[in-house]
Amino acid sequence: MVFLLFLLAAAQINAQTAAQTDELQNSVKQITDVLSIARSQAADPVNLDQALYQGAIPGMLRELDPHSVFFDPDQYQQLKHMEESEQKGFGSIVSVLPGRVIVLQAMPGSPSQKAGLSPGDEILAINGIPLNRLEFQQLVQLLTVSRQRQAGLLVRRPGNARLLQFVLDPALMDAPSVDRAFFLKAGIGYIHVASFDPKTAAQLKEAIEKLGGKNLAGLVLDLRGNPGGVVQTSILSAALFLKPGQQIMSVKGRAVKDQEVDVPKNATPYTFPLAILIDGKSASAAEIFSGAMQDHDRAVLVGELSYGKGLVQSIFPLSNSTAVALTTSFYYTPSGRSIQKPLRSGQLEFSRSPRQFRTDAGRKVTGGGGLEPDIAVQPPSLNRLRMVLDASGIFTSFATDYIQKHKITDSFAVDSSVLDEFQLYASERRIQPSLAEWLDNKPWIQSRLEQEILNQAVGVEKGDEVEEKHDPVVQAAINALGRPLPGLPSSKTALLQHEKSSAAPTRR
């Protein structure tokens, strides 16, 4: 009887396979029939490669999702070249404004430093191309292309009437993905993770240890603008904070085996309070990491709704040196919610999933369309005066002039005399806000001036520190550290408050 059932099941599978094969063959025949008619009857000659590579195949993939794409021979070759290429550059940090590029810092031992570039230098031309004629995006493109080969620079140096010429040879650059780490206040650390590269987890642990390791009173981890990267690295990074055996994420797809990834049993995580900053550019591996922290109530998420990219793509090489990148599965957080924006008929559906999920502590979280922060904080909007000041590049130019006349140290702070000097400087350049505008924007102007002056005089790291300490999103994160998580059920909140009061020393 069992053998008979086995034969019936096998016959059913074979019948389904045969039906699918017939359906595929019929569809392919329709495509070839259309191409045959077009080739013989169309008014203009038909280029078969163009019709297939730029028409039929991409059109078919667009009906799946926006991320599945076809690579023609040239595109596939470029893809392989990008995967094999090394990141080169000149090791300089610059301020890019419309028509202007000003050096903020030349990294130690870099081609820029060896050539003699200094903070405040304004690059006027690259390889004979004047920069003042270029739009912002053209400038960015030129800077990107120039990093890959020898470049000749024409430079104006503050206090020097003669224009300087430099020739820079690009070198391999190993810019760390964990690029900022400092204290926001006593015991509260701040770390910025720009992307998840192969070395990110090790760099993150190293940065935490430099700030005090397990003795930290709290940590603000900034993943804003982090596009993701190596998923395995985000898993290793998550294991720095989650308990052994806790799930980090799962992978599910129609044609792949379901997979769950847990924290290793021998992990020794940090236990200090954690706040994670996210925004609309936090994506992929950054969302996998943040989603695991949120679902296990390990961290409070602060900022804006994340991007919503949680899919797995596989590259399938095809004949004639072509290939297809196909979405084969999706990433899910420990509570079972998908990170990915829902896909339907090739279009992104921006409505969030109506289904609600629960964190370990019972908090409600939604799935689909990115991660929703526990504390929503919008970045400050630019008003008319702020837009004019930023677009003019006046902060950078004032800072360049100011540091030529004053000695700047790490402890520099903008006081009323510096503000008065800047106000006069702006007025001479026909930027003359009303008294009300000036007073309303005075704290912001003070912060921006301090940041730009320290950028050039001390280093970009010090300028970044000033910027983050005045950031309202960072301030919201600091205030949230160590407090009950938003959305926590009242019973859990009461329990936490009881534990806290029980742990407090008794005064006599």
QUILIN-V175649 format. One record per residue. N is the residue number from 0. PHI is phi in radians with two decimals (999 if undefined). OMEGA is omega in radians with two decimals (NA if undefined). D_CENTER is the distance of its C-alpha to the mean C-alpha in Angstrom with 1 decimal. Layout:
N	PHI	OMEGA	D_CENTER
N	PHI	OMEGA	D_CENTER
This chain:
0	999	3.12	59.4
1	-1.09	3.14	56.0
2	-1.10	3.13	56.4
3	-1.12	3.11	57.3
4	-1.10	3.11	54.1
5	-1.09	3.13	52.1
6	-1.13	3.13	53.7
7	-1.13	3.13	53.0
8	-1.14	3.13	49.3
9	-1.11	3.13	49.1
10	-1.13	3.13	50.9
11	-1.14	3.11	48.6
12	-1.09	3.14	45.5
13	-1.08	3.13	47.3
14	-1.14	3.11	48.2
15	-1.12	3.13	44.6
16	-1.09	3.13	43.4
17	-1.12	3.13	46.2
18	-1.14	3.12	45.3
19	-1.15	3.11	41.7
20	-1.12	3.12	42.9
21	-1.09	-3.14	45.3
22	-1.11	3.13	42.7
23	-1.14	-3.14	40.4
24	-1.11	3.11	43.4
25	-1.14	3.13	44.4
26	-1.16	3.12	41.0
27	-1.12	3.12	40.9
28	-1.10	3.10	44.5
29	-1.07	3.13	43.5
30	-1.13	-3.13	40.9
31	-1.15	3.10	43.4
32	-1.12	3.14	46.1
33	-1.10	3.13	44.0
34	-1.10	3.14	43.1
35	-1.12	3.12	46.8
36	-1.14	-3.14	48.1
37	-1.10	-3.10	45.6
38	-1.18	-3.08	46.5
39	-1.65	-2.99	50.2
40	-2.02	-3.08	50.4
41	-1.11	-3.09	47.6
42	-1.11	3.10	48.7
43	-1.88	3.11	46.4
44	-1.04	-3.11	45.8
45	-1.77	3.04	42.9
46	-1.54	-3.04	40.4
47	-1.07	3.13	39.7
48	-1.04	3.14	36.6
49	-1.15	-3.12	35.1
50	-1.12	-3.13	36.3
51	-1.43	-3.00	34.7
52	-1.25	-3.08	31.6
53	-1.89	-3.08	30.6
54	-2.08	-2.98	32.4
55	-1.08	-3.05	33.5
56	-1.21	3.09	30.8
57	-1.03	3.12	27.7
58	-1.10	3.12	29.5
59	-1.15	-3.11	30.1
60	-1.21	3.12	26.5
61	-1.08	3.12	25.3
62	-1.31	3.11	27.5
63	-1.49	3.12	25.4
64	-2.95	-3.09	21.8
65	-1.25	-3.02	19.5
66	-1.75	3.10	17.8
67	-1.42	-3.04	21.1
68	-2.38	3.09	22.3
69	-1.86	3.10	25.3
70	-1.94	3.03	25.4
71	-1.31	-3.06	28.6
72	-0.93	-3.14	30.0
73	-1.16	-3.11	28.4
74	-1.17	3.13	24.9
75	-1.16	3.10	25.3
76	-1.14	3.10	26.5
77	-1.12	3.12	23.5
78	-1.06	3.13	21.2
79	-1.12	3.13	23.2
80	-1.15	3.13	23.2
81	-1.11	-3.13	19.4
82	-1.19	-3.08	19.4
83	-1.65	-3.02	22.1
84	-1.25	3.12	21.2
85	-1.82	-3.12	20.4
86	-1.40	3.13	17.9
87	-2.02	3.11	20.2
88	-3.07	-3.09	20.2
89	-1.91	3.08	22.3
90	1.28	3.10	20.6
91	-2.11	3.05	20.6
92	-1.87	-3.03	18.2
93	-2.19	3.00	19.3
94	-1.73	-3.08	19.3
95	-1.83	3.09	19.3
96	-2.13	3.09	21.6
97	-0.97	3.10	23.6
98	1.37	-3.08	26.1
99	-2.46	3.04	25.3
100	-2.31	-3.10	23.4
101	-2.08	-3.13	24.1
102	-1.30	3.08	23.5
103	-1.73	-3.09	22.1
104	-2.82	3.00	22.3
105	-1.93	-3.04	23.6
106	-1.15	-3.13	22.4
107	-0.99	3.11	25.5
108	1.35	-3.10	27.1
109	-1.46	3.05	24.9
110	-0.98	3.14	26.7
111	-1.11	-3.13	26.1
112	-1.20	-3.14	27.8
113	-1.11	3.14	30.6
114	-1.32	3.10	31.3
115	1.91	3.09	31.7
116	-1.18	-3.10	28.9
117	-2.29	3.06	28.7
118	-0.97	-3.12	26.6
119	1.69	3.09	27.9
120	-1.09	3.08	28.8
121	-1.84	3.12	28.2
122	-1.44	-3.08	27.7
123	-1.61	-3.10	30.1
124	-2.65	3.06	30.1
125	-2.18	-3.11	28.5
126	0.91	3.08	31.0
127	1.42	-3.13	33.3
128	-1.67	3.12	30.9
129	-1.13	-3.08	31.1
130	-1.42	-3.07	27.8
131	-1.23	3.12	29.5
132	-1.70	-3.02	30.1
133	-1.76	2.99	26.6
134	-1.31	-3.05	24.2
135	-1.00	-3.10	20.7
136	-1.14	3.08	19.1
137	-1.14	3.09	22.1
138	-1.08	-3.14	21.4
139	-1.06	-3.14	17.8
140	-1.12	3.14	19.3
141	-1.11	3.13	22.2
142	-1.10	3.14	20.3
143	-1.13	-3.12	18.2
144	-1.17	-3.05	21.5
145	-1.14	-3.09	23.4
146	-1.19	-3.00	21.5
147	-1.59	3.13	23.1
148	-2.66	-3.11	26.7
149	-0.98	-3.09	29.1
150	-2.30	3.05	28.7
151	-1.77	-3.08	31.3
152	-2.00	2.97	30.3
153	-1.86	-2.93	32.5
154	-2.24	2.99	31.8
155	-1.83	-3.13	33.3
156	-1.84	3.13	33.6
157	-0.97	3.12	34.5
158	1.42	3.14	38.2
159	-2.12	-3.09	39.0
160	-1.25	-3.09	40.9
161	-1.55	3.07	40.5
162	-1.26	-3.10	37.4
163	-1.85	3.10	36.0
164	-2.09	3.12	35.1
165	-2.27	3.01	32.8
166	-2.10	-3.07	32.1
167	-2.01	3.03	29.0
168	-1.79	-3.11	28.6
169	-1.12	3.10	25.0
170	-2.28	3.09	24.5
171	-1.11	-3.10	22.2
172	-1.97	3.13	19.3
173	-2.04	-3.12	17.7
174	-1.22	-3.13	15.0
175	-1.20	3.08	13.9
176	-1.35	3.01	10.5
177	-1.64	-2.91	12.0
178	-1.83	3.12	12.8
179	-2.52	3.09	14.4
180	-2.68	3.14	17.0
181	-2.82	3.13	19.9
182	-1.63	3.04	22.1
183	-1.45	3.05	21.6
184	-2.81	-3.08	25.3
185	-0.96	3.07	27.8
186	1.44	-3.11	26.4
187	-1.81	-3.11	23.0
188	-1.64	3.09	20.2
189	-2.33	3.09	16.7
190	-2.36	3.09	14.0
191	-1.87	3.10	10.5
192	-1.99	-3.04	8.4
193	-1.32	-3.14	6.0
194	-2.88	3.08	5.9
195	-1.86	3.13	8.9
196	-1.75	-3.10	11.6
197	-0.96	-3.07	15.4
198	-1.73	-3.00	16.1
199	-1.06	-3.09	13.4
200	-1.05	3.12	15.8
201	-1.16	3.12	18.6
202	-1.16	3.13	16.8
203	-1.13	3.12	15.7
204	-1.09	3.13	19.4
205	-1.09	3.14	20.7
206	-1.13	3.12	18.9
207	-1.09	-3.13	20.2
208	-1.12	3.13	23.6
209	-1.16	3.13	23.7
210	-1.47	3.13	23.2
211	2.29	3.08	26.0
212	1.04	-3.06	24.9
213	-1.17	-3.12	26.7
214	-1.49	3.09	28.4
215	-1.06	3.06	25.4
216	-1.45	3.12	26.3
217	3.04	-3.11	22.7
218	-2.42	2.99	19.0
219	-1.79	-3.11	16.1
220	-1.83	-3.02	12.9
221	-1.67	3.09	9.9
222	-1.96	3.10	6.6
223	-1.17	-3.12	5.9
224	1.33	-3.13	3.2
225	-1.40	-3.07	1.7
226	-1.42	-3.11	3.2
227	1.83	-3.12	6.1
228	2.41	-3.07	9.0
229	-1.42	-3.08	12.4
230	-1.09	-3.13	13.5
231	-1.03	3.12	16.4
232	-1.21	3.10	14.5
233	-1.15	3.09	12.9
234	-1.17	3.10	16.5
235	-1.10	3.12	17.9
236	-1.18	3.13	15.6
237	-1.10	-3.14	16.8
238	-1.17	3.08	20.3
239	-1.30	-3.02	20.2
240	-2.19	-3.08	20.5
241	-1.68	-3.12	22.2
242	-1.33	3.09	26.0
243	-0.96	3.11	27.5
244	1.57	3.10	28.0
245	-1.22	-3.14	25.5
246	-1.32	3.10	23.6
247	-1.68	3.10	19.9
248	-2.95	3.05	19.5
249	-2.36	-3.13	21.8
250	-2.19	-3.13	21.8
251	-2.38	3.10	24.3
252	-2.72	-3.05	25.5
253	-1.20	-3.04	28.8
254	-1.97	3.13	29.7
255	-2.17	-3.13	28.0
256	-1.33	3.11	29.1
257	-1.03	-3.10	27.4
258	-2.39	3.06	25.6
259	-2.07	-3.14	24.8
260	-2.05	-3.11	22.9
261	-1.98	3.04	24.2
262	-1.19	3.13	23.9
263	-0.99	-3.08	26.5
264	-1.12	-3.09	29.9
265	-1.66	-3.11	30.0
266	-1.19	3.07	26.8
267	-2.18	-3.00	27.3
268	-1.34	2.97	24.4
269	-1.30	-3.07	23.9
270	-2.09	-3.12	25.3
271	-1.16	3.12	24.5
272	-1.02	-3.03	22.9
273	-2.34	3.01	19.1
274	-2.15	-3.11	16.9
275	-2.06	3.12	13.2
276	-1.68	3.11	11.2
277	-2.32	3.04	9.0
278	-2.60	-3.07	8.7
279	-1.18	3.11	8.9
280	-1.87	3.04	5.3
281	-1.39	-2.98	4.8
282	-2.48	2.94	6.4
283	0.93	-3.08	9.0
284	-1.03	3.09	9.5
285	-1.15	3.12	7.5
286	-1.34	3.06	10.0
287	-1.05	3.12	12.8
288	-1.06	-3.07	12.7
289	-1.15	3.13	12.6
290	-1.10	3.11	15.2
291	-1.15	3.13	17.5
292	-1.12	-3.11	17.5
293	-1.22	-3.09	18.3
294	-1.14	3.12	20.9
295	-1.63	3.12	22.7
296	0.98	-3.13	22.7
297	-1.47	-3.10	21.3
298	-2.52	3.01	18.9
299	-1.71	3.13	18.6
300	-1.62	-3.06	15.4
301	-2.20	3.06	15.2
302	2.29	-3.06	13.7
303	-2.15	3.08	13.1
304	-1.00	-3.12	13.1
305	-1.32	-2.97	10.0
306	-1.12	-3.14	9.5
307	1.65	3.07	12.1
308	-2.18	-3.12	11.7
309	-2.44	-3.11	13.9
310	-2.15	3.12	16.2
311	-1.86	3.11	17.7
312	-1.97	3.10	18.7
313	-2.08	3.11	21.7
314	-1.67	3.12	23.1
315	-1.97	3.09	26.9
316	-1.14	3.14	28.9
317	-2.10	3.12	31.7
318	-1.24	3.10	34.9
319	1.02	3.07	35.3
320	1.02	3.07	32.1
321	-1.96	3.13	29.9
322	-2.79	3.07	27.3
323	-2.32	3.03	25.4
324	-1.73	-3.00	22.0
325	-2.11	3.03	22.8
326	-1.27	-3.04	21.0
327	-1.92	3.14	23.2
328	-2.86	-3.10	21.9
329	-2.28	3.07	19.5
330	-1.60	3.11	17.8
331	-2.25	3.10	19.4
332	-1.35	-3.11	18.9
333	-0.99	3.14	22.1
334	-1.38	3.10	23.7
335	1.72	-3.12	23.6
336	-1.58	3.11	21.2
337	-1.45	3.09	19.1
338	-1.40	-2.98	15.4
339	-1.18	2.96	15.8
340	-1.06	-3.13	17.0
341	-0.99	3.13	20.7
342	-1.92	3.11	21.8
343	-2.60	3.11	25.3
344	0.88	3.08	27.2
345	1.34	-3.11	24.3
346	-2.03	3.08	22.9
347	-1.40	3.08	20.1
348	-1.66	-3.03	21.8
349	-1.53	3.09	20.0
350	-1.26	-3.11	22.5
351	-1.38	-3.13	21.6
352	-1.09	3.13	23.7
353	-1.22	-3.11	26.9
354	-1.26	3.11	27.2
355	-1.83	3.14	26.5
356	-2.11	-3.10	25.6
357	-2.15	3.03	26.5
358	-1.37	3.13	24.9
359	-1.00	-3.10	27.1
360	-1.55	3.10	28.6
361	1.66	3.11	29.2
362	-1.26	3.11	26.6
363	-1.46	3.05	25.9
364	-2.35	-3.13	22.4
365	-1.80	-3.11	21.7
366	-2.05	3.10	20.4
367	1.43	3.09	18.9
368	1.44	3.11	16.5
369	1.60	-3.13	13.6
370	-1.69	3.10	14.1
371	-1.59	-3.11	16.2
372	-1.18	3.06	16.0
373	-1.24	3.09	19.3
374	-2.21	-3.11	19.4
375	-1.45	3.10	18.2
376	-2.38	3.10	17.7
377	-1.53	3.06	17.0
378	-1.13	-3.11	16.0
379	-1.08	3.14	19.2
380	-1.43	3.12	20.4
381	-1.49	3.03	21.8
382	-1.55	-3.03	25.5
383	-1.05	-3.11	27.9
384	-1.13	-3.12	28.5
385	-1.11	3.11	24.9
386	-1.14	3.13	24.0
387	-1.13	-3.13	27.1
388	-1.10	-3.14	26.3
389	-1.17	-3.09	22.8
390	-1.15	-3.10	23.9
391	-1.33	-3.08	26.9
392	1.26	-3.02	25.1
393	-1.21	3.12	27.8
394	-1.11	-3.12	25.9
395	-1.17	-3.11	25.2
396	-1.19	3.09	28.8
397	-1.11	-3.14	30.4
398	-1.07	3.13	28.6
399	-1.05	3.13	29.8
400	-1.20	-3.04	33.4
401	-1.11	-3.08	33.4
402	-1.28	3.04	32.6
403	-1.29	-3.05	35.4
404	-1.87	-3.05	37.8
405	-2.32	3.06	36.6
406	-1.54	-3.06	35.7
407	-1.93	3.08	32.4
408	-2.05	-3.14	31.6
409	-1.01	-3.05	28.9
410	-1.55	-3.09	30.7
411	-1.04	3.06	30.7
412	-2.46	3.14	30.4
413	-1.34	3.10	31.0
414	-1.92	-3.07	34.4
415	-1.10	-3.14	36.6
416	-1.16	3.11	38.1
417	-1.19	3.11	34.7
418	-1.10	3.11	34.0
419	-1.10	3.13	37.5
420	-1.12	3.12	37.0
421	-1.19	3.14	33.7
422	-1.07	3.08	35.4
423	-1.16	3.13	38.2
424	-1.04	3.13	35.9
425	-1.18	-3.14	34.2
426	-1.10	3.11	37.6
427	-1.13	3.11	38.9
428	-1.86	3.03	36.1
429	1.12	2.98	37.1
430	-1.88	-2.99	34.3
431	-2.26	-3.14	36.6
432	-1.21	3.05	35.2
433	-1.21	-3.14	37.7
434	-1.06	3.14	38.4
435	-1.12	3.12	36.8
436	-1.09	-3.11	33.5
437	-1.09	-3.12	33.6
438	-1.18	3.14	34.2
439	-1.13	-3.05	31.6
440	-1.80	-3.05	28.9
441	-1.01	3.12	30.3
442	-1.06	3.13	28.0
443	-1.16	3.12	24.9
444	-1.09	3.13	26.8
445	-1.05	3.13	27.8
446	-1.14	-3.12	24.3
447	-1.13	3.10	23.0
448	-1.10	-3.14	26.1
449	-1.04	3.14	25.8
450	-1.08	-3.08	22.2
451	-1.18	3.14	23.2
452	-1.16	3.12	26.4
453	-1.20	3.08	24.9
454	-0.91	-3.04	22.2
455	-1.47	-3.05	25.1
456	-1.49	-3.05	27.8
457	-1.99	-3.11	26.2
458	2.59	-3.09	22.6
459	-1.09	-3.13	19.1
460	-1.05	-3.14	18.5
461	-1.21	3.08	21.4
462	-1.12	3.10	20.2
463	-1.09	-3.14	16.8
464	-1.08	3.10	18.9
465	-1.10	-3.12	20.9
466	-1.05	-3.07	18.1
467	-1.19	-3.12	16.6
468	-1.17	3.12	20.2
469	-1.78	-3.09	20.9
470	-1.36	-3.13	17.8
471	-1.11	3.10	19.2
472	-1.19	3.09	16.3
473	-1.12	3.13	16.7
474	-1.08	3.09	20.5
475	-1.12	3.12	20.3
476	-1.16	3.12	18.6
477	-1.04	-3.12	21.3
478	-1.15	-3.10	24.0
479	-1.46	-3.08	22.8
480	-1.10	3.07	23.0
481	1.41	3.13	26.2
482	-1.73	3.09	27.2
483	-1.01	-3.11	27.8
484	-1.17	3.10	24.8
485	-1.04	3.11	25.0
486	1.49	3.14	26.8
487	-1.22	3.11	28.7
488	-0.95	-3.05	32.2
489	-1.01	-3.13	34.9
490	-1.13	3.11	36.7
491	-1.21	3.13	33.7
492	-1.08	3.13	33.2
493	-1.10	3.13	36.9
494	-1.12	3.13	36.8
495	-1.10	3.13	34.0
496	-1.12	3.12	36.0
497	-1.15	3.14	39.1
498	-1.09	-3.13	37.5
499	-1.15	-3.13	36.3
500	-1.21	3.12	39.7
501	-1.18	-3.09	41.4
502	-1.41	-3.10	39.5
503	-1.26	3.14	40.4
504	-1.17	3.14	43.4
505	-1.49	3.13	46.7
506	-1.63	3.14	48.2
507	-2.09	NA	52.0
